[in-house]
Every structure is written in C-alpha cells, then in structure tokens.
C-alpha cells in the first residue's frame, strides 16, 4: 500500500509541515493517503519538538474528496481516520489552502483550528451530488462554522463558496493573495511557537470543552481552573518579571 508518498512530514523550528502530495490522485481520500496522514499525525503527537502543525497540499486541487474507486471496498468510516487524527492533535493545526477543496475534502478545513486560503481556493461539499450523505461529523462541524442556514445552503443547495465568501461567512479565518499564503500562515505558526507550549495545549483543550457547554457560568468556571493553573507555571512568573522590568525601564528613562 505504501507504494507512493501521498503525505510528507517535516518538522522545522517547532513547526510540523504536513503536506498532501498525492497529486496524481488529486489528494483524494484513498487508503494510501488516509493511512499516511493518520501516521503523520501520530508521529507529530509523539514529537515533543512540534508545537504547531501546518497542513498544506500540492497540485491544482487541495483535495478532490472521496476516492470513488475505494468507497465500496469496505466500511466507509475508514475515510475519516485522517480527519480524526488531525482534529485530535493537542497542538494547533493551521491549514494553508491554495486551491479548490471538494466533497469530503472540505472535512480537512473543518478539522483544523485556523484556516487561511489563497484567492484561488474554493469550497464545495458536493456530497449529495454523488448520492451520498455527509459523514465524519461534517454537518456538525460545518454548522459550528457557518450556522444552520449556511450549512443548508452549501450542503443541500450546492452553494459553493469562493475564498472571499468563505471568509465572510466564517468557514475560514482569512483570505489572502495566493503568493502571500505560506508567508501569512508561517507568521501565524511562528507566533504559536513563541508561546509557552503547555499553555497553548491547555488553551486548545479548553476550547474543545467549550463546544459542549451552553451555560456561560460553567464556561467561566472551567476557564478559571485553567487560568489558576497557568498562573502557577514558570512561564507566567517569567513573563510578569519581564513586563515589570520594561515598565521600570520606561519610568527611569522618563
């Protein structure tokens, strides 16, 4: 099965670059790509040097969605292993989308914490066009991003979004010029790296807990537990000392 390199992983300066590289198959969700993506995520999870993930792709299509030749071979739930592996990572995952995302490939976008897209990107679920119901938590995650009406428009009515429209509706965080995509994503990733790793992980974990809460009082209590924990960590003590030193320096200079 591993007769080709469908996914590559490189870690540099605490950034784990995961690249969908199955260009010949348009980065479709075939068994080789899915297995290699899940394996890459497992490697990242074990790598203490990795503090943030950037997901990107090669070729004219970010992902063409489900591989139709593979869908009838076995239980379809295998197709979502890669998305689940991405979504379960404890560190932030940023997507750099350079081209159209089609069908189940839109789940890549929904599995990432932050999505930046170039103007050449587009987003079209297309599930119903091939006679299949959305899966892998697609509707739940899409509803969190664009609301119930937006989900209905995209999934039921086939209203595909350009990158600019996706930004306006909240499906992605930012739309940028194609040539600026990796630079913008690189800056976001570099900013994550400068922050205390344990604090970043704890904050992402709290964000996940918030998905299930409806009472703001409960949310505040959970945040307070995490905030109290953070104030007992060396990173807080060191940051506070640096701030006080800067303030003292300004006072002496004036």
SEZA-798818 format. One record per residue (C-alpha): residue in one letter; x, z, y negated. Coordinates in steps of 0.05 Angstrom, whole numbers, padded with zeros to 5 digits, always signed. Each point is the difference from the previous one (the first is absolute). Example, Ala and Ser with C-alpha at 12.3 -4.5 7.8 and 13.67 -1.06 7.14 Angstrom:
residues 2
A+00246+00156+00090 S+00027-00013-00069 
This chain:
residues 254
X+00000+00000+00000 X+00058+00015-00046 X+00022-00073+00001 X-00002-00006-00075 X+00011+00045-00060 X-00069+00007-00031 X+00015+00063-00040 X+00065+00023-00031 X+00020+00069-00025 X+00057+00017-00047 X+00012+00067-00034 X+00040+00000-00065 X+00006+00054-00053 X-00056+00040+00035 X-00048-00059-00003 X-00025-00028+00067 X-00014-00074-00008 X-00048-00024+00054 X-00008-00076-00001 X-00052-00041+00037 X+00044-00059+00021 X-00043-00038+00051 X-00005-00061-00046 X-00016-00050+00055 X-00062+00040+00018 X-00016+00015-00073 X+00010+00074+00013 X-00063+00001+00041 X-00018+00063+00039 X+00028-00022+00066 X+00027+00048+00053 X+00074-00011-00018 X-00010+00014-00075 X-00046+00059+00012 X+00047+00033+00050 X+00061-00011-00043 X-00036+00027-00062 X-00020+00063+00038 X+00071+00007+00025 X+00029-00009-00070 X-00047+00054-00027 X+00021+00047+00056 X+00073-00011-00019 X-00015+00016-00072 X-00037+00063+00019 X+00062+00024+00037 X+00048-00019-00055 X+00012+00059-00047 X+00036-00047-00048 X-00064-00040-00014 X-00041+00027-00058 X-00046-00059-00016 X-00021-00064+00035 X-00008-00069-00030 X-00042-00049+00041 X+00012-00073-00016 X-00006-00067+00036 X+00033-00068+00006 X-00033-00068-00002 X-00058-00032-00037 X-00051+00051+00027 X+00008+00075-00002 X-00043+00005+00062 X-00050-00048+00030 X-00037+00056+00035 X-00017+00004+00074 X+00034-00047+00048 X-00059-00037+00031 X+00040-00018+00062 X+00010+00074+00016 X-00067+00030-00018 X-00033-00010+00067 X+00058+00023+00043 X-00013+00075-00002 X-00035+00057-00037 X+00001-00022-00072 X+00021+00069-00024 X+00073-00018+00013 X-00002-00044-00063 X-00005+00061-00045 X+00061+00038+00027 X+00045-00026-00055 X-00048+00020-00055 X-00009+00068+00029 X+00075+00010+00005 X+00008-00020-00073 X-00057+00045-00024 X+00025+00060+00040 X+00070+00001-00032 X+00013+00064-00038 X+00038-00035-00055 X-00030-00047-00052 X-00011-00073+00020 X+00001-00053-00054 X-00022-00071+00014 X+00030-00060-00035 X-00050-00056+00011 X+00026-00069-00019 X-00051-00046+00031 X-00072-00003+00029 X-00023+00055+00047 X-00055-00023+00047 X-00047+00032+00050 X+00024+00062+00036 X+00065-00008-00040 X-00036+00033-00058 X+00007+00064+00040 X+00074-00002-00019 X-00021+00010-00072 X-00048+00055+00018 X+00052+00037+00042 X+00049+00006-00058 X+00001+00053-00054 X+00016-00047-00057 X-00007-00076-00002 X+00033-00046-00050 X-00015-00075+00005 X+00027-00063-00031 X-00048-00048-00033 X+00004-00047+00060 X-00032+00053+00044 X-00074-00001+00020 X-00043+00045+00043 X-00054-00025+00048 X-00023+00042+00060 X-00034-00059+00036 X-00022+00042+00059 X-00071-00026+00001 X+00023-00072-00008 X+00030+00003+00070 X-00060+00037+00028 X+00032+00069+00007 X-00018+00067-00029 X+00054+00035-00043 X+00041+00052+00037 X+00056+00049-00006 X-00034+00041-00054 X-00003-00062-00045 X-00068+00015-00031 X+00016+00074-00011 X+00066-00014-00034 X-00027-00059-00040 X-00058+00042-00025 X+00049+00052-00025 X+00036-00054-00041 X-00054-00045-00027 X-00065+00039+00012 X-00060-00017+00042 X-00022-00061-00041 X+00070-00028-00002 X+00007+00008+00075 X-00066-00035+00010 X+00019-00057-00046 X+00067-00012+00034 X-00020+00012+00073 X-00073-00023+00002 X+00000-00053-00054 X+00071-00025+00009 X+00020+00011-00072 X+00075-00006+00003 X+00042+00030-00056 X+00059-00027-00038 X+00057+00048-00014 X-00026+00011-00071 X-00070+00014+00025 X+00026+00046+00054 X+00034+00041-00054 X-00062+00003-00043 X-00042+00025+00059 X+00050+00051+00026 X+00020-00034+00065 X+00072-00002-00024 X+00037+00040-00052 X+00034-00055-00040 X+00004-00076-00006 X+00066-00027-00025 X+00035-00067-00007 X+00025-00025+00066 X+00073+00001-00022 X-00007+00073-00021 X-00033+00026+00064 X+00060+00029+00037 X+00030+00027-00065 X-00063+00038-00017 X-00008+00027+00071 X+00073+00018+00002 X-00008+00042-00063 X-00059+00037+00030 X+00038+00014+00064 X+00062+00022-00038 X-00043+00050-00039 X-00026+00030+00065 X+00071+00009+00024 X+00018+00042-00061 X-00053+00051+00017 X+00007+00058+00049 X-00014-00029+00069 X-00037+00060+00027 X-00044+00002-00062 X-00016-00074+00006 X-00021+00009+00072 X-00041+00062-00015 X-00036-00036-00057 X-00016-00060+00043 X-00027+00047+00054 X-00045+00033-00052 X-00025-00068-00023 X-00022-00014+00072 X-00037+00066+00005 X-00038-00017-00064 X-00033-00059+00034 X-00045+00047+00039 X-00018+00047-00057 X-00061-00003-00045 X+00004+00069-00033 X+00049+00003-00059 X+00009+00075+00010 X+00025-00011+00071 X+00046-00055-00025 X+00029+00046-00054 X+00012+00055+00051 X+00038-00047+00046 X+00041-00026-00058 X+00016+00071-00022 X+00028+00017+00069 X+00046-00060-00005 X+00018+00014-00072 X+00018+00072+00016 X+00044-00026+00057 X+00035-00049-00047 X+00016+00054-00050 X+00038+00038+00054 X+00045-00059+00016 X+00071-00009-00028 X-00020-00067-00032 X-00047+00036-00048 X+00051+00053-00019 X+00052-00053-00013 X-00047-00044-00040 X-00022+00059-00042 X+00072+00018-00014 X+00016-00071-00022 X-00060-00002-00047 X+00018+00067-00032 X+00072-00024-00009 X-00025-00063-00036 X-00045+00040-00045 X+00056+00048-00016 X+00046-00059-00016 X-00050-00030-00048 X-00010+00067-00035 X+00075+00009-00009 X+00008-00071-00026 X-00054+00009-00052 
